[in-house]
Every structure is written in C-alpha cells, then in structure tokens.
Amino acid sequence: MIPKPNFFIIGAPRCGTTALSEYLKSHPRIGFSIPKEPHFFASDLPNLRCVEHESDYLKTCFGHLEGGEYAAVGEASVWYLYSKEAIEQILAFDPNAKFIVMIRNPRDMVQALYEKYIESLQENCSSFEKAWHLQSQRKLGKQIPKHCKHASMLIYADVARMGEQLERAMKLIPANQLKLIVFDDFISHTGDVYRSVLDFLNVPDDGRSVFPRINEGQQVKLRWLYQEISIPNPWLMKIVGFVKRLLHIERLDIQPRLRQLFVAKRDKKAVLSAQLQDEMRQEFSNDILLLEKLLQRDLSLWMGGPR
C-alpha cells in the first residue's frame, strides 16, 4: 500500500525548510513526498495545489514509496502555516499528524522571500524596497506580476507575520505534536536541531554529521533573458516532447541547465534605506513580541538594526 504522510513541515518560507527536508529525505527510514511542496491541504490557496483529490495526492506524491518500510513519511508545504485552512484539514486527515514549524526574523525572511520570487519570476520589482511599497496597491489587485501564483503572497508584511500564524496554529495542534525551530538555531547548531527532529519523529539517528548549505540566496543576471528561457514556449515544448519520445527518455533537463547560467549565489545582502528599516521595525514589532511570548524566548535582537 502507498504510505500516508504522518508529519508535515508547514513553514514558514525561507526559514530553512528546504534544507531540513533534504536532510530528512536522505534518511533511510524516512519517506518524503515528490514534489516537496504539494500544498494539497491549502484549499484556500488553490493555485499552489498540485492535485485536488486525496487519492491523487497519495498516488502522485507518495506512490514512489509504495512497499517501503518507513518510520515516518512527510512533506514540506511552506504555505500551510500561512493558510487558514490547511492545519485543520491535515488534522482531519490524520488527528495524530506531527507538525514542524520553522521561524525566522521577519525582516530577514521577507528579503529572502523577495529574492526567491525574483528567481521564480513571481516578482518583477527591481528592488525589495519598491516591492514593499507596492503592497497597498497589490492588496487591491494592482501591479500583480503575470506569473505570480497567488496575489496574497506578495503582501510581504502579512506573509511574515509569523507570530500571528503560529498562535493560530498552536490553538489547533496538540503541544506534543508540534516542533518549533528558530532559524538562528538551525544555522548555528544544525546537527543538534536535526537530531532533535529525528527524536520528535521517533526515528533512529542515522549518524549524519555533514550538513551542506542548501537553497541559499540567489541573484539573477540578465533578468530579461532569464525570463525568456524560464517560461515554457509552446512550440519549443513540442520539439522537446518529440526529442524525448525519439530518444525514449523522460526528461532532457535543458531549461534547468540553462537557468543555472543566469543564477548565482548572492554575494551580499541588499542594504535597505534607514526609512525602510524603521518602517519594517514598526511593522513587525508587535508580531515579534508575540513570538517571544509563544516561543518563551528573548528575540530582542530581531528588533534591532540590520544584522
């Protein structure tokens, strides 16, 4: 039988979820979904869902695990925490499901998210500052990039309000089924955090000692050309399809390889104006105080200036 997922990494985006997922999926006793982020339970974010029916969800995302012996099976849809419906639907699917939430300084998170949007063509502003100041218009449905999957994802202040989202989650999830991870700890003590997650999932330690950096911030060069090769062209896709059938192969991986020519590791973090830094501090101060209360942890450093 196809195994059902029993743990979910539910967010937040750009908080280390991809790295943790990669470490976990290499564990011989852990089965992981393909793709990593099916977002099946986020019914209020329909454009993110890879399938619409539970049977398709299990077959499409976990069919490759059929017949395996796993101590835990999971997925990592990072917008589940932001979704107002996902957690309830997951608990209806499995009342004993375990949840992992990863939290980060919201000011750092939104900048990293903007960079990821640029890379995935969901953002078209030339700077984060411009994107931040477009939020009021975007709430009205204006200035939405053509390839954005869901307009609400561009309201950075709402997306990064993780205290509010975590509070909502903690009201639904039993305490013994919730694991909270602060990004700062994950970066500085990766091995310890990884082993604590294995313990939370009741999975034996596999002895992993190497934790390579994964999904680091990227910068896009020659964005107009990058966009041309990243967006599927109908006639080109027909040619690719013909070649694959001719060679009897499933994929050519031409576009991913071409994209890598235009994407490089970000050298340094963009410097924000003093005015924008003040705006962001005011925007997130109450939410950080809420996170302090929920995590029972001093987060005063998150209130300060640029790090």
N, C-alpha and C positions, 0 to 999 in steps of 0.2 A: 504494500500500500504506500501511497505518497504520504510522507510525514507532514503533519501540520505544524506551523510555527508556534513556538511557545515563549519566545522572547522578542522584544521589539525595541530597537534603538530609535527613539521618536524625535530626536532633535537635540539642540537646535542646529540649523545650518551653519557651516563654517566654524564649528566648535569641536572638531576632531572626530566626527562620526565616521568619515571615510577611512581614516587611519585605523580606528578601533575595529571597524568592520573587516578591513583587510587582515589585521592580526588574528581576529577570531575565525575568519573563514579558512585560514590555513591550519587551524587546529583539527586533528584527525577525528575528534569526537563531536565537532560542531558542523552542522549543515547550514548553508546560507543561501538566501534567495538569489535568483538571477531574473531580472536585474536587482541591484542592491536596493533601489527605491521604487517599489511598485505603487506605493501610495493608494492601495486598494481601499483602505478604510477611511480615507479622506474624501467622503462623498460630497462635502461642501467645496471641494477644490477639484471639480471633475476633469479639468484639462491635465491634471497631473496623474490621473489613474491609468495604469497600463491595461487593465481589464475591468469589466463591470460586474461579473458574476463570480461567486465564491468558487464554484467548480473550476472555472477558468483560472482564477487566481492560484489555486493549489496546483493545477496541472502545469500552467505556464511558468510559475515562479519556483516551484518546488519539485516538479516532475523529475528533474535530474537527480534527485536524492532518493528516488524510489529504490527500496531494497537495502538501503544503507542502515547502519546501526549508529545512531547519534544520541548523545546525552542531551543535546539542546539543538534546536532549529530556530533560526531567526531571520529577520530582515531589518533594514535601516532606512525608513522613510522619514526624512528630516522635517517634513512639514506636518507630521502628526501632532506635534506639540502645539503648533500654531492653529491647527484645525480645531473647530469647536465640536466636531462630531466623531473624530477618529477614535479617541480613547474609549468612549462609551461603546462604540461598535466593536472594538477589539475585545473589550471585556465581555460583550455579548457572545462573541466568537469563542472566547476562552476565558472564563472567570479567573483562572489561575495564571494567566499570562504575566510574564515579568517585563518590566519596562526599565530602560536605561535612558536617562536624560543627561545631556552634556551642556554646560552653561559657560558663557564667556563674557568678558567685559563688553557690554553692548556697543560701546564706541568703536572697539576694535572689530567686533563682529560685523557691523554694518559696512565698514570699509572693505573688509574681506569679501562680503557678500556682493558689493558693487563690482569688485574686480572679477568675481566669478560670473556675474551677469554679463559683463563686457565680453568675457571669453566665450560664453554660451549664446551671445547675440541677443540676450533678453534686455539689455540696457544699451542706449545709444548716446547718452550724455558723455561729453569729453572729459568730465571730471566728476568726482563724487560730490563736490560742493554744489555743482549745478543740479545733479540728481536729487540731492537733499532738498533744495529749494523748489523743486518741481512737485513735491509731494501734495500740496494743496490742490494743484491742477489735476494731478493724477487721480486723486480721490473722486474727482468729477468726471473721470473717464477721458481726460485730455492728455495729450503728449505721451500716449502709450506706445512703446516700440512694437513694430509689426510682429516680431517673433516672441514677444513675452507670453508665457503660458497662462498667467493669471495676474490681472492688474493689481490686486491687493498685495502681491509680492514685492511691488515697487514702493510701497509705503514703508520705508525703512524704519521709521520710528515705531510703527506698530509691530513689525516683524521682530524687532529686537527687544520688545517689551517682555522679556523672559520671566520676570518676577510674576507678572500678571498671568502668564501662561502656565508657569509652574504651580502657582497657587490653585488654578483651576484643575490642573492635573492631580494635585495632591488630595483634592476633595473627592476624587473618583477612585484613585488607585490605593489599595491597601498598602500600608507602610512597608510590610515585609516583601512586597512585590515591586518595590521601586528602588533603583540605584541611581544616585546623583553623583555626577562627576564635574568638577570645575576644571576648565581648560588649562589653567595655570598649573594645576597638579599633574594633569595628563602630560604636559610638555616636560615638566621638570622631574617627574618620577614615573615615567611611562611604564616601566616593568612592574612597579608596585600596584599601579592602577589596573593594569592588565590582569594581574593575578587576583586582585580583589573582584574583578568582573567574573573571572572563572569560578571563584568561590560563590559569588552571588548566583551563578547559573548552575551550581553543583556539578561542575565539570572538572576533571582532574587536571592538574598542572602539566603542560606539555614540555616544560623546561625551556621555553623560548627565552632568549637573552638578548636578541638583536631586534631593534625596533626602528627600521628606517623611516625617515620623514616621507610622508605621503600626502599628495594633494596640496602642496604648498602654493602660496600665492603666485599667480602668473600675470604676465603682461603681454598684450597683443601688439605685434608690429604690423604696419601696413594694414590697418583695420579694414579698409575698403576691399582689398584683395582677399584678406582672410574671410570676409563675409561671402564673397563670391564662391569660394571653394567649399565653404561650410554648409551652405544652403543647397540641398539636393536639387539638381537640374533635371527636369523630367526626361528630356531626350538623352542626357548623359546616363541617367539611371537605366534607360532601356538598353543602351550599349553595354553597360556594366553587367546587366542581367544576362544578356546574350553571351558575353565572355564567360561568366560563371557557369552557365549551362554547357558551353562548349568545352570548358576545362574540367567540368564535374567537381567544382569546389563551391563551398558555401559562401565565402566572402573573399574580397580582394584586399580590403583594408587600405584602399587608395586614399580616401578622404582623411582618415585619422593620421596617416603618414604625412600628407600634405599640410594638414593643420599644424603639425608639430614644427614645421618650418617657420611658422609665424607666431608661435607661443614660446615664451622663455620665462624662466624663474625671475620673479620681480626682484630687482636689485635692492630697492629700499622703499619704505612706506611713504606714500604721498604726504606732504606737510600741509596741514589744514590751517586756514586763517584763524587768528585769535578769536574773531567774531563767531565763526562756526564752532570752534571748540567750546565757547561759552554757551552757545545755543544747545549743543549736544549735552553738555553737563546739566543744564536746566531741564532738558527733555527727559533725561534718564535718571535724575537724582532720586526721585520717589521710587522708581522701579528697583534701583539698586538697594535702597533701604529695605524694600520688601524682600529682595533676595537675601539680604543679610539676615532678616528675621526667619525666612524659610530654611536657609542653609545653616543658621546659627553660626555665622562666621563673619569676621571683620572683613569688609570689602571696601574700606576707606580709600585704598589705593586706586580703585576704579573711579573714584570721584575726582581725582586729581587731573593734572595736565597730561600732555601727550607722553606716552611711555617709550 
